[in-house]
Amino acid sequence: MTTFPETQQAPKVLALSLQQQFLCMFAQGFESGPFGPHYVEVGGWRLTGRVDVEALRLALADVIDRHEALRTVVSLENGTQSVLPVGAPELLVVELDATPGEDRERRAEELMIEAETRSFPIHDVPLLRAVLGRFDEQDSVLVLNAHHSASDVWSLQVIMQDLADCYAARAAGDEPQLAEVLQYGDYIAVQQEEATGPSVAASRAYWREALRGARLHVAPTRRKEDVAPGTSYHRFGTEADLSAEVSRLARATRSSPFMVLLAAFAVFVNRRTEATDIVVPTFAPGRQRRFQSTVGSFFNFVPLRVNLGDSRTFRDVVAVTRTACIGAFKHELPLLHVLAEAPELMASVGPDAVPCLFQAVQPPYTLEGKKIGDLEYTGIWKRVVPQPLGSETPDGIIWSMHLGNNEVAGGLSFSRHLFDQADVDEQVAEFLSVVGEMVADPDSAI
């Protein structure tokens, strides 16, 4: 048994959340998979103003002290996790080429890729790293890299907001004065308390009916034995007109841009497979209001079932998709609860057919040209540089559509050992063609 000196407390031990238990279904030890060294979440921000490196280092330590999830290690052997004492943060400072203009935007994105591809073992606490790339005294890039077992996309925005506030205080010579925050362990306790409550029971009943007879949409694979497993990232952009047309149709149908794009994706799948009953998972934040400022792995996989059987036009498809999305998000649950009510949902998944997910994100998140203290922060949401290797995801394909004010920036992450790049290129071109066709004339026959 491990003993601790009187001055050092024993680690706090927590159960795993249902989200973490679901990831354990795909665990491959600590060498790969969702608890491996390449399962990370990366975000980047351009900073305008002179950065005090030591103040930034102190602010990083403040954030790691504030959020227990950033110093929590999962044990796969006994299904628990332990909150460890605060460790020194890693802040790497890199001097970048001072070439102005678009070259800086590309270099900033390359810095994000470099951070993402570094090995990040889950036991290297704290589970947050930072890279500061400096073009000159007034223009820098800050990249945050968190292990995905400790953070999700939402959490990274929370971390950045807290970091900016702590930095402003430290740069001014003050102690940060942030409001108290709930911890991920608090969320786990609430999740356990509510597991048998009426709200969860009602949502489980919804899923039992909504997914009766359903099977996940899967993509056929072409396994390549000579290619090492890993996840590649294909990225693409669109014309500004397409984003405007998507938003216009969303308003006209009382939908969201996500619903319109998902409806187009259903038409795209129908044309490729002739399937009319299409179940595509997406990601949802998984947060109750009281945990919006908590860091942790909250995100849920939410199955969205779109049945095209009675749809004649794309407007019909959007209406069906809207209904499916409203019902699903209203009854959002961790996927383990959903699978308990629809155990055959993943029967379509196998070695030669893997899940296909679809998500749309509307930036900015929390910081977009916002000045806090002496620095102005602008999130880097548009990414165009492809990656042969990036953050590892379970075998499959994830479509990500990032909706800016004037354009759509897309990304497709895929298992490089299961899919050919040429097939990915073809699918992207075909999907964008379908989106353009559908929003241009939503009342024409599909």
Order of alpha helices (4+ residues) and beta strands (2+ residues): beta-alpha-beta-alpha-beta-beta-beta-alpha-beta-beta-alpha-alpha-alpha-beta-beta-alpha-alpha-beta-beta-alpha-alpha-beta-beta-beta-beta-beta-alpha
